Amino acid sequence: MWQRARVMLGTLVTIQVHRPDDALSLDEEAVTHAIEAAFACMSHIGRVMSAHDAQSDLGRISHAGPDSVLSLDPHTVVVLRSALHWHSVSGGAFNPCLAASHLSRSGWRPGLRELPAPDSQAWRELRLVSDTQIQVPHALALDLGGIAKGYAVDQAIDVLRAQGVDSALVNAGGDLRAIGPRAWPLQARHAHSSVRDAAVRGVRHLVQGAVASSVAGPRNPEFVPTLRRMPQWQSATVRAPECMTADVLTKWALQSSALCPSLSRQLRLQGARMWRSR
């Protein structure tokens, strides 16, 4: 077993690589190179989508002039496309524009220009021109923190696979994804205490998939209820095939009712499972 850890994406990121007995082609040098490449990919994603740097893609979008066409990193365009999709299907439960507006006024996002309170639908006017370009009708402050970390985990897994690693776990502060046959121990703490959440006690291990957790309320002052009502739940955990999907679904799950047909439908479509606690 190889394990490395780095501070990035606003949290502690760990990468663990397991070598099965029959994986004789993997040696320490190859694994070290694969892990470093995965960390480099995640670090790059964190830089281009940083809401703390005025020179990042998000910083430049917040300073854009009317009808500007901006060249962005391909990763940013992929995440923006996904964000637009999830904003639509969640009925606005996922809204990076409202999140950025609130957090910028609170001083949490110094890289974004502080703009007047936005129309909650205004950012949907953003147009994806190509895989590397977008057109914005006017300056927009966007916070992709609710989806970018999960995306970075997925990309790290892709890098590890490309380097010949087929059994690994990437954990970015509780947003994690595993590949390979190994069963990785899984625990989720309750939002109000350090004990294991009773809602997920039946899930003790993660094999081939992703898990993400989000917390609302005083335990997480950066969570913004974009439906403009108090969150229904204090914590939400979602298991899905990919981490970006699990990540964004937790934000929706925190704000939905106990029986939400549209959320339940998306969970089925994505092959996902959800646990929540009040």
ABEGO torsion letter per residue (X at the ends): XBBBBBBBGGBBBBBBBBBBAABAABBAAAAAAAAAAAAAAAAAAAAAABAABAABAAAAAAABBBGBBBBBBAAAAAAAAAAAAAAAAAGGABBAAAAAAAAAAAGABAABBBBBBBBAAAAAABBBABAABBBBABBBBBBAAAAAAAAAAAAAAAAAAAAGBABBBBBBGGBBBBBEABBBBBBBBBAABABBBAAAAABABBBGEBBBBBBBEAABAABBBAAGBBBABABBBBBBABAAAAAAAAAAAAABBABBAAAAAAAAAAGBBBBBBX
